[in-house]
Amino acid sequence: MKERIHEYCHRLHLPVMAERWSAMAEYAATHNIPYSEFLFRLLEAE
């Protein structure tokens, strides 16, 4: 799954998201951050 997400991010020209999404998802999961906030932070980083 990780490879496919990485591939789609590159297809969509989202290089920051491709590099950071996995670490940010782990952080969000371990700190009980809601999905909407995780997604917002990821998009904001991009």
ChimeraX attribute file (.defattr): number of C-alpha atoms within 10 A of each C-alpha:
attribute: neighborCount
match mode: 1-to-1
recipient: residues
	/A:1	6
	/A:2	9
	/A:3	9
	/A:4	9
	/A:5	14
	/A:6	18
	/A:7	15
	/A:8	12
	/A:9	17
	/A:10	15
	/A:11	11
	/A:12	9
	/A:13	12
	/A:14	15
	/A:15	14
	/A:16	15
	/A:17	19
	/A:18	21
	/A:19	13
	/A:20	14
	/A:21	21
	/A:22	14
	/A:23	10
	/A:24	16
	/A:25	16
	/A:26	13
	/A:27	13
	/A:28	17
	/A:29	13
	/A:30	9
	/A:31	9
	/A:32	10
	/A:33	14
	/A:34	11
	/A:35	12
	/A:36	9
	/A:37	11
	/A:38	19
	/A:39	16
	/A:40	12
	/A:41	14
	/A:42	17
	/A:43	13
	/A:44	10
	/A:45	11
	/A:46	13
